[in-house]
Amino acid sequence: MEGRRNIPIDSNLCSLPWSFDDVRWSSDGTYFTFQYNQRGHQILRLIRIEAATGKATTLIEEASATYVDYAHKAFRSYLDDTKELIWGSERDGWYHLYLYDSETGKLKNQITQGQWIVRKVEYIDTDRRQIWFYAGGIATGQDPYYQHLCRVDFDGSGLIQLTQGDGTHECSFSPNRQYFVDKYSRVDMPPVFELRACQDGSFIMPLETADVTDLHAAGWRAPERFVAKGRDGVTDIFGIIVRPSNLEPGFTYPIVEAIYAGPQDSFVPKAFGLQLELTQLADQGFIVVKIDGMGTSNRSKAFHDVSWKNLSDGGFPDRKLWIKSASEKYPEMDLSRIGIFGGSAGGQNALAALLFYGDFYYAAVADCGCHDNRMDKVWWNELYMGWPIEEHYAANSNVTNAHRLQGKLFLVAGELDTNVDPSSTMQVVNALIKADKDFDLLIVPGGGHGIGSSEYGKRRRDDFFLRHLGKPSTRSTPSTD
C-alpha cells in the first residue's frame, strides 16, 4: 500500500475456476488462503498466496477421476490456536477426516478410517483434542445408513462408538456434556429414549419408549425393511415396503415405486414416522416401495460414483433386482403392474424409467423433472455430469431419448417453478409430439416446484395409477385403457 503497487497473483494453480471461496488471512497478514474449485469438480485445492510476492502454493489438493463432492462432503474446521486444519475427504474410498498443518499443508495423520463414513461432525473439543461425530456403517450387522454417535482423538486413537441400539440415532447433551439423551428408532420401531454417559457411552437408565398402540389400532401398519443384492451380486441395497392397511390374502397388488435418486443424499426413511404420503397411496390399493440404489450418497465412494456422467442410470439395475427379490418373497406383489413417480430429480428418474427400462415399468408420473442436464441449475448438474458438455449429456437426456417411450406417462409442471425451469418439461412434450407418442400433461397456472405433491396433484397421480395399473385382483396383466 505504501508504494501503491499492484502485486499480481500467480494463477497457474487456479486457471479454470468454478469458484474461489473461504478466503482467510493469516494473523500476521503475511499470506492468505482460499479454496479453489475447478470446473468439472475433479480438482479442489486449498491455495496459499504470499502477500508480498503473489506466489501461490498448494497446501492441500483433492483430485478424483470422477467428482469431488464439494457441496456435501467437504468438512473444514480451522484450529487457529494450534495452526491446524481438520479436513474431510473421500480419498481412501470412504468419507473420513484428516488432520493437517494449516500453514504448511503437511498431513499430520488420518483421524478416522475404515469401511464406514463420517456423516456429520457434532462437536470439536479443542482442549481434549477430540471430535464427536455421527458415523454411518460403523455398527456391525446394522443398516449402514443408521447414524451412530462416536468420538475420536485428533491423532486417530481412542475411537469409541457411544450409541448401540439397532436404529438411527439423534443425541442431545447436558450443559456440562457429562450425559446425553440418546433417541433412536427405525421405520418399524417407535423412538426409544435412554440416558447415557458421555465418557464411554455406558447406559445409565431408560427414559421413555413411544407408545404406538392407538396408531396400530387405527389401522396404520409400519413399513417393512427389505434388503436385496444389487447389480454386482455383492452390495446390499436397502429399501422399504409399504402395504395397504386392508391387505387381503389371495390378492395381487400393483407395485408403485416412489423414487428420488439424486446423488446428493440417500432418501429411504430410516427413523420412525407415519410416512403418510406413502401409506395414503398404498391404501388406494397399491404396494409402495422406496429404494436407495447405487449412485446415491452415504455409502462408499465407489457406490456414489455410479452416478458420474450417468444420471439416467438412476440405480435402476439395482431397483429392478430389489423389486424382483421382494416379489419372490411376497407373491402379492404383481411384477406385471409396476408404476413409478417422483418430483424434481425424481421426476427425471420417473420418466427415465419408461425411456430406458420400459420393459419393467409400465406407468410413470414425472413431476417438475429436470429432464435434460444441459439446462436447469448449473451447480447440481455439473457436479455429477462433469464439464465440458459432451455427448454423455445427450445420452442421459430424457428429451433426446423421448422417442424411446414405452408405457403410460403423466407429466406435471408448475407454471412458475423457480427451481427447475418448466421449459424442461415442455422440451420433453415437444420431443414426444415429434415422436408421435401419447402422454398426459398437467400444467398448473401459478404453480411452483413440487406442485405434483399438492392435494390436487396427488389425487391426479393416484387416479392415473388406478386407471393404468388397476385395482388389487388376481389378474396379472396391466390395464390397457
C-alpha positions as CSV (number, residue, x, y, z in Angstrom):
1,M,0.0,0.0,0.0
2,E,2.9,2.3,0.8
3,G,4.3,2.0,-2.7
4,R,0.9,2.0,-4.3
5,R,2.0,-1.2,-6.2
6,N,-0.2,-3.9,-7.6
7,I,1.1,-7.4,-6.9
8,P,-0.2,-9.9,-9.5
9,I,-1.2,-13.3,-8.1
10,D,0.2,-16.4,-9.8
11,S,-2.9,-18.0,-11.3
12,N,-1.4,-21.2,-12.7
13,L,-2.9,-23.3,-9.9
14,C,-6.4,-21.9,-10.3
15,S,-6.7,-21.1,-14.0
16,L,-10.1,-22.8,-14.7
17,P,-12.2,-21.7,-11.7
18,W,-15.7,-22.8,-10.8
19,S,-15.4,-20.8,-7.6
20,F,-13.0,-19.1,-5.2
21,D,-14.2,-19.1,-1.6
22,D,-13.2,-19.4,2.1
23,V,-10.6,-16.6,1.9
24,R,-8.7,-16.4,5.2
25,W,-5.8,-14.1,6.1
26,S,-3.0,-15.2,8.5
27,S,-2.9,-13.5,11.8
28,D,0.3,-11.6,10.8
29,G,-1.0,-10.6,7.4
30,T,1.9,-12.2,5.5
31,Y,-0.3,-14.6,3.5
32,F,-3.9,-15.7,2.8
33,T,-5.5,-18.9,1.7
34,F,-8.6,-19.7,-0.3
35,Q,-10.3,-22.7,-1.7
36,Y,-10.2,-23.2,-5.5
37,N,-12.9,-25.4,-7.1
38,Q,-12.1,-26.3,-10.7
39,R,-14.8,-26.6,-13.5
40,G,-16.0,-30.1,-13.7
41,H,-15.3,-30.6,-9.9
42,Q,-12.4,-33.1,-10.3
43,I,-9.9,-30.9,-8.5
44,L,-10.3,-29.0,-5.3
45,R,-7.3,-27.1,-3.9
46,L,-6.5,-25.1,-0.7
47,I,-4.1,-22.5,-2.1
48,R,-1.7,-20.2,-0.2
49,I,-0.8,-16.8,-1.6
50,E,2.2,-14.8,-0.2
51,A,1.1,-11.2,0.3
52,A,4.5,-9.7,-0.6
53,T,5.1,-11.6,-3.8
54,G,1.8,-13.1,-5.0
55,K,3.4,-16.5,-5.1
56,A,0.9,-19.4,-5.0
57,T,1.4,-22.8,-3.5
58,T,-1.0,-25.7,-3.0
59,L,-1.4,-26.7,0.6
60,I,-4.0,-29.4,0.1
61,E,-5.4,-30.9,-3.1
62,E,-8.3,-33.3,-3.6
63,A,-8.4,-34.9,-7.0
64,S,-10.8,-37.5,-8.4
65,A,-11.2,-39.3,-11.7
66,T,-15.0,-38.8,-11.2
67,Y,-16.0,-35.9,-9.0
68,V,-15.1,-34.3,-5.7
69,D,-18.4,-33.7,-3.9
70,Y,-17.6,-30.2,-2.7
71,A,-21.2,-29.5,-1.9
72,H,-21.9,-32.3,0.6
73,K,-18.6,-33.9,1.6
74,A,-16.2,-31.0,2.3
75,F,-15.9,-30.5,6.0
76,R,-13.4,-27.9,7.1
77,S,-12.5,-26.6,10.6
78,Y,-9.5,-24.3,11.3
79,L,-7.9,-24.6,14.7
80,D,-6.2,-21.3,14.8
81,D,-4.5,-21.7,18.2
82,T,-2.6,-24.7,17.1
83,K,-2.3,-23.8,13.4
84,E,-4.1,-27.0,12.3
85,L,-7.0,-27.9,10.0
86,I,-9.5,-30.7,10.1
87,W,-10.3,-31.7,6.5
88,G,-12.9,-34.1,5.1
89,S,-12.1,-36.3,2.1
90,E,-13.2,-39.5,0.2
91,R,-9.6,-40.1,-1.0
92,D,-9.4,-43.6,0.5
93,G,-12.8,-44.6,-0.8
94,W,-14.8,-43.6,2.3
95,Y,-15.6,-40.2,3.7
96,H,-13.2,-39.6,6.6
97,L,-11.5,-36.8,8.5
98,Y,-7.8,-35.8,8.2
99,L,-5.6,-33.5,10.4
100,Y,-3.3,-31.0,8.6
101,D,-0.8,-28.4,9.5
102,S,-2.7,-25.3,8.2
103,E,0.4,-23.3,7.4
104,T,2.5,-25.9,5.5
105,G,-0.3,-28.2,4.3
106,K,1.6,-31.2,5.7
107,L,-0.7,-34.1,6.6
108,K,-0.2,-35.0,10.3
109,N,-2.5,-38.0,10.3
110,Q,-5.7,-39.6,9.2
111,I,-8.2,-39.2,12.0
112,T,-10.9,-41.7,11.1
113,Q,-10.6,-44.7,8.8
114,G,-12.4,-47.9,7.9
115,Q,-15.2,-49.1,5.7
116,W,-17.7,-46.7,7.1
117,I,-18.2,-43.0,6.7
118,V,-18.4,-39.8,8.8
119,R,-22.0,-38.5,8.3
120,K,-21.7,-35.3,10.5
121,V,-19.3,-33.6,12.9
122,E,-21.2,-32.9,16.0
123,Y,-18.6,-31.1,18.2
124,I,-14.9,-30.4,18.3
125,D,-13.3,-30.3,21.7
126,T,-10.0,-28.4,21.2
127,D,-9.0,-28.7,24.9
128,R,-9.2,-32.5,24.9
129,R,-8.3,-32.7,21.2
130,Q,-11.4,-34.9,20.5
131,I,-14.0,-34.9,17.7
132,W,-17.6,-36.0,18.3
133,F,-19.3,-37.1,15.1
134,Y,-22.1,-39.3,13.7
135,A,-20.9,-42.3,11.6
136,G,-22.8,-44.4,9.1
137,G,-22.0,-48.1,8.6
138,I,-19.8,-48.4,11.8
139,A,-22.2,-50.7,13.7
140,T,-21.7,-54.3,12.6
141,G,-24.8,-56.1,11.4
142,Q,-26.9,-52.9,11.2
143,D,-28.3,-50.9,8.3
144,P,-25.2,-48.9,7.1
145,Y,-27.4,-45.8,6.8
146,Y,-28.1,-45.7,10.6
147,Q,-26.2,-42.9,12.2
148,H,-24.3,-43.6,15.5
149,L,-22.6,-41.1,17.8
150,C,-18.9,-41.7,18.0
151,R,-15.8,-39.9,19.4
152,V,-12.2,-40.0,18.4
153,D,-8.9,-38.2,19.3
154,F,-7.3,-35.9,16.9
155,D,-4.4,-38.4,16.4
156,G,-6.9,-41.1,15.3
157,S,-6.7,-43.0,18.6
158,G,-9.4,-43.6,21.1
159,L,-12.3,-44.3,18.6
160,I,-15.4,-45.2,20.5
161,Q,-19.0,-45.8,19.4
162,L,-21.1,-44.2,22.1
163,T,-24.6,-45.4,20.9
164,Q,-25.6,-49.1,20.5
165,G,-29.3,-49.6,19.8
166,D,-30.3,-51.1,16.4
167,G,-31.6,-47.9,14.8
168,T,-30.6,-44.4,13.7
169,H,-29.6,-42.1,16.5
170,E,-30.1,-38.5,17.5
171,C,-28.5,-37.2,20.7
172,S,-28.9,-34.2,22.9
173,F,-26.4,-33.2,25.6
174,S,-26.4,-31.9,29.1
175,P,-24.9,-28.4,29.6
176,N,-21.8,-29.8,31.2
177,R,-21.5,-32.5,28.5
178,Q,-21.4,-35.3,31.0
179,Y,-24.5,-37.0,29.9
180,F,-26.6,-37.3,26.7
181,V,-30.1,-38.4,25.8
182,D,-30.0,-41.0,23.1
183,K,-33.1,-41.1,20.9
184,Y,-33.1,-43.9,18.4
185,S,-35.7,-45.5,16.1
186,R,-36.4,-47.4,12.9
187,V,-39.2,-47.1,10.4
188,D,-40.7,-50.2,12.0
189,M,-39.8,-49.3,15.6
190,P,-41.0,-46.2,17.5
191,P,-38.5,-44.0,19.3
192,V,-36.6,-45.2,22.4
193,F,-35.0,-42.6,24.7
194,E,-32.1,-43.6,27.0
195,L,-29.7,-41.6,29.3
196,R,-26.1,-42.4,28.7
197,A,-22.7,-41.2,29.9
198,C,-20.6,-39.1,27.6
199,Q,-17.3,-40.6,28.8
200,D,-17.9,-44.1,27.4
201,G,-21.5,-44.2,26.2
202,S,-22.4,-46.5,29.1
203,F,-26.1,-47.0,29.8
204,I,-27.5,-45.2,32.8
205,M,-31.3,-45.5,32.7
206,P,-34.2,-45.8,30.3
207,L,-36.3,-42.7,29.9
208,E,-39.2,-43.4,27.5
209,T,-40.4,-45.6,24.7
210,A,-43.0,-44.2,22.4
211,D,-46.4,-46.0,22.6
212,V,-48.0,-46.5,19.2
213,T,-50.8,-48.8,20.3
214,D,-53.5,-46.4,19.3
215,L,-51.8,-45.9,16.0
216,H,-51.9,-49.6,15.1
217,A,-55.5,-49.8,16.5
218,A,-56.5,-47.1,13.9
219,G,-55.2,-49.4,11.1
220,W,-51.8,-48.0,10.5
221,R,-49.1,-50.5,9.7
222,A,-45.4,-49.9,9.7
223,P,-43.2,-50.1,6.6
224,E,-41.2,-53.3,6.3
225,R,-37.4,-53.0,5.8
226,F,-36.2,-55.1,2.9
227,V,-32.6,-55.8,1.7
228,A,-31.5,-57.4,-1.6
229,K,-28.3,-57.7,-3.6
230,G,-27.5,-55.1,-6.2
231,R,-26.2,-55.4,-9.8
232,D,-22.8,-56.7,-8.7
233,G,-24.3,-59.5,-6.7
234,V,-22.4,-58.4,-3.6
235,T,-23.6,-55.0,-2.5
236,D,-26.7,-54.8,-0.2
237,I,-29.4,-52.5,-1.5
238,F,-31.8,-51.1,1.2
239,G,-35.4,-50.1,0.9
240,I,-38.9,-50.3,2.5
241,I,-42.2,-51.9,1.5
242,V,-45.4,-50.1,2.4
243,R,-48.6,-52.2,2.3
244,P,-52.3,-51.2,2.3
245,S,-53.8,-51.3,5.8
246,N,-56.5,-53.6,4.4
247,L,-54.2,-56.0,2.5
248,E,-56.3,-59.1,1.6
249,P,-54.8,-62.6,1.3
250,G,-55.0,-64.2,-2.1
251,F,-55.0,-60.9,-4.0
252,T,-52.2,-59.4,-6.1
253,Y,-51.4,-55.7,-5.9
254,P,-49.8,-53.3,-8.4
255,I,-46.4,-52.1,-7.3
256,V,-45.7,-48.3,-7.2
257,E,-42.1,-47.1,-6.6
258,A,-41.6,-43.6,-5.0
259,I,-38.3,-42.5,-6.5
260,Y,-35.7,-39.8,-5.9
261,A,-32.3,-40.8,-7.0
262,G,-30.4,-37.5,-6.7
263,P,-26.7,-38.3,-5.9
264,Q,-26.6,-35.6,-3.2
265,D,-28.1,-37.8,-0.5
266,S,-29.9,-41.1,0.4
267,F,-33.6,-41.0,0.6
268,V,-35.2,-44.1,2.1
269,P,-36.6,-43.2,5.5
270,K,-34.6,-44.6,8.4
271,A,-36.2,-43.0,11.5
272,F,-39.8,-43.7,12.7
273,G,-42.5,-41.7,11.1
274,L,-46.0,-42.0,9.7
275,Q,-44.9,-41.9,6.1
276,L,-48.3,-40.5,5.3
277,E,-47.9,-39.9,1.6
278,L,-46.7,-43.5,1.0
279,T,-49.4,-45.0,3.3
280,Q,-52.2,-43.0,1.7
281,L,-51.1,-44.1,-1.7
282,A,-50.9,-47.7,-0.6
283,D,-54.4,-47.6,0.8
284,Q,-55.6,-46.8,-2.7
285,G,-54.8,-50.4,-3.5
286,F,-51.0,-50.5,-4.2
287,I,-47.9,-51.9,-2.6
288,V,-45.5,-48.9,-2.4
289,V,-41.7,-49.3,-2.3
290,K,-38.8,-46.9,-1.8
291,I,-35.2,-47.8,-2.6
292,D,-31.7,-46.4,-2.5
293,G,-29.9,-47.7,-5.5
294,M,-26.3,-47.3,-6.5
295,G,-25.3,-43.7,-7.4
296,T,-26.9,-42.2,-4.3
297,S,-24.8,-41.0,-1.3
298,N,-23.9,-42.1,2.2
299,R,-22.1,-45.3,1.2
300,S,-18.7,-45.8,-0.3
301,K,-17.1,-43.6,-2.9
302,A,-17.5,-46.4,-5.5
303,F,-21.2,-46.8,-4.7
304,H,-21.6,-43.0,-5.2
305,D,-19.5,-42.8,-8.4
306,V,-22.1,-44.9,-10.3
307,S,-23.9,-41.6,-10.9
308,W,-20.9,-39.9,-12.6
309,K,-21.9,-38.8,-16.1
310,N,-24.6,-41.4,-15.7
311,L,-27.7,-39.8,-14.1
312,S,-30.1,-41.7,-16.4
313,D,-28.9,-44.9,-14.6
314,G,-30.8,-43.8,-11.5
315,G,-29.8,-47.0,-9.7
316,F,-32.4,-48.9,-11.9
317,P,-30.4,-52.1,-12.3
318,D,-30.4,-52.4,-8.5
319,R,-34.0,-51.3,-8.2
320,K,-35.2,-54.0,-10.6
321,L,-33.3,-56.7,-8.8
322,W,-34.6,-55.4,-5.4
323,I,-38.3,-55.4,-6.6
324,K,-37.9,-58.9,-8.2
325,S,-36.4,-60.2,-5.0
326,A,-39.2,-58.7,-2.9
327,S,-41.9,-60.2,-5.2
328,E,-40.3,-63.6,-4.9
329,K,-40.7,-63.5,-1.2
330,Y,-44.1,-61.8,-1.3
331,P,-46.2,-63.1,-4.2
332,E,-48.9,-60.5,-3.6
333,M,-46.6,-58.1,-5.4
334,D,-47.5,-58.1,-9.1
335,L,-44.5,-57.7,-11.3
336,S,-46.6,-57.2,-14.4
337,R,-48.1,-54.0,-13.0
338,I,-45.3,-51.6,-11.9
339,G,-45.6,-47.8,-11.6
340,I,-43.2,-45.1,-10.5
341,F,-43.4,-41.5,-9.5
342,G,-41.1,-38.7,-8.4
343,G,-40.5,-35.0,-8.4
344,S,-37.6,-32.8,-9.5
345,A,-34.6,-35.2,-9.9
346,G,-37.2,-37.9,-9.1
347,G,-39.3,-36.6,-12.0
348,Q,-36.2,-37.0,-14.2
349,N,-35.9,-40.6,-12.8
350,A,-39.6,-41.4,-13.2
351,L,-39.6,-40.6,-16.9
352,A,-36.2,-42.3,-17.4
353,A,-37.8,-45.5,-16.1
354,L,-40.1,-45.6,-19.1
355,L,-37.4,-44.5,-21.6
356,F,-34.6,-46.8,-20.5
357,Y,-36.3,-49.5,-18.5
358,G,-39.7,-49.6,-20.2
359,D,-39.6,-53.4,-20.2
360,F,-40.0,-53.3,-16.4
361,Y,-42.0,-50.2,-15.5
362,Y,-45.4,-49.6,-17.1
363,A,-46.7,-46.3,-15.8
364,A,-44.9,-43.1,-14.6
365,V,-45.8,-39.8,-13.1
366,A,-43.0,-37.3,-13.6
367,D,-43.4,-34.0,-11.6
368,C,-41.3,-30.9,-12.4
369,G,-38.4,-33.1,-13.7
370,C,-35.0,-31.8,-14.7
371,H,-35.2,-33.8,-17.8
372,D,-32.1,-32.5,-19.6
373,N,-29.0,-31.7,-17.6
374,R,-27.8,-29.2,-20.2
375,M,-30.3,-26.8,-18.7
376,D,-31.7,-26.4,-15.1
377,K,-29.4,-25.2,-12.2
378,V,-25.8,-25.4,-13.3
379,W,-24.2,-26.5,-10.0
380,W,-26.2,-29.6,-9.4
381,N,-25.9,-30.9,-13.0
382,E,-22.2,-30.1,-13.4
383,L,-21.2,-31.7,-10.1
384,Y,-22.4,-35.1,-11.2
385,M,-22.4,-34.8,-15.0
386,G,-19.0,-33.1,-15.3
387,W,-17.6,-30.5,-17.7
388,P,-17.3,-29.8,-20.6
389,I,-20.7,-30.6,-22.0
390,E,-20.1,-33.6,-24.3
391,E,-22.0,-36.5,-25.8
392,H,-22.9,-38.1,-22.5
393,Y,-25.2,-35.2,-21.7
394,A,-27.4,-36.1,-24.7
395,A,-27.1,-39.8,-24.0
396,N,-28.6,-39.2,-20.5
397,S,-31.3,-36.7,-21.6
398,N,-35.0,-37.5,-21.4
399,V,-35.5,-35.0,-24.2
400,T,-33.1,-36.7,-26.6
401,N,-34.4,-40.1,-25.7
402,A,-38.2,-39.2,-25.7
403,H,-38.7,-41.4,-28.8
404,R,-37.9,-44.5,-26.7
405,L,-41.1,-44.0,-24.5
406,Q,-42.9,-47.2,-23.6
407,G,-45.9,-47.4,-21.3
408,K,-48.1,-44.7,-19.8
409,L,-46.7,-41.3,-18.9
410,F,-48.2,-38.4,-16.9
411,L,-46.1,-35.2,-17.0
412,V,-46.7,-32.5,-14.4
413,A,-45.2,-29.0,-14.1
414,G,-45.9,-25.7,-12.3
415,E,-46.1,-22.6,-14.5
416,L,-43.9,-20.6,-12.0
417,D,-41.4,-23.2,-10.9
418,T,-38.3,-21.3,-9.8
419,N,-36.2,-24.4,-9.0
420,V,-36.5,-26.4,-12.2
421,D,-37.4,-24.4,-15.3
422,P,-40.9,-25.6,-16.5
423,S,-39.5,-25.4,-20.1
424,S,-37.6,-28.6,-19.1
425,T,-40.9,-30.4,-19.2
426,M,-42.1,-28.6,-22.3
427,Q,-39.0,-29.7,-24.2
428,V,-40.0,-33.3,-23.4
429,V,-43.5,-32.5,-24.5
430,N,-42.2,-31.2,-27.8
431,A,-40.0,-34.2,-28.4
432,L,-42.8,-36.7,-27.5
433,I,-45.1,-35.0,-30.0
434,K,-42.5,-35.1,-32.7
435,A,-42.1,-38.8,-32.0
436,D,-45.9,-39.3,-32.2
437,K,-46.1,-40.6,-28.5
438,D,-49.2,-40.5,-26.4
439,F,-49.0,-39.0,-22.9
440,D,-50.9,-37.0,-20.3
441,L,-49.9,-33.4,-19.3
442,L,-50.8,-31.1,-16.4
443,I,-49.5,-27.6,-16.2
444,V,-50.7,-25.8,-13.1
445,P,-51.1,-22.0,-13.5
446,G,-49.2,-20.2,-10.8
447,G,-47.8,-23.5,-9.5
448,G,-44.3,-23.8,-8.1
449,H,-41.8,-26.5,-7.7
450,G,-43.3,-29.8,-6.4
451,I,-46.8,-29.0,-7.5
452,G,-47.4,-32.7,-8.1
453,S,-47.3,-33.2,-4.3
454,S,-50.2,-30.8,-3.8
455,E,-53.6,-32.4,-2.9
456,Y,-54.8,-31.9,-6.4
457,G,-51.6,-33.3,-7.9
458,K,-51.7,-36.4,-5.6
459,R,-55.3,-37.1,-6.5
460,R,-54.5,-36.9,-10.2
461,R,-51.5,-39.1,-9.7
462,D,-53.5,-41.8,-7.8
463,D,-56.2,-41.7,-10.4
464,F,-53.6,-42.2,-13.1
465,F,-52.2,-45.3,-11.4
466,L,-55.7,-46.7,-10.8
467,R,-56.6,-46.3,-14.4
468,H,-53.4,-47.9,-15.8
469,L,-52.3,-50.3,-13.2
470,G,-55.7,-51.4,-12.0
471,K,-57.0,-52.5,-8.6
472,P,-56.0,-55.4,-6.4
473,S,-57.0,-58.6,-8.1
474,T,-55.8,-62.0,-9.2
475,R,-55.4,-60.6,-12.7
476,S,-51.7,-60.4,-13.6
477,T,-51.8,-58.3,-16.8
478,P,-51.8,-54.5,-16.8
479,S,-54.8,-52.5,-17.9
480,T,-54.6,-51.1,-21.4
481,D,-57.2,-48.4,-21.2
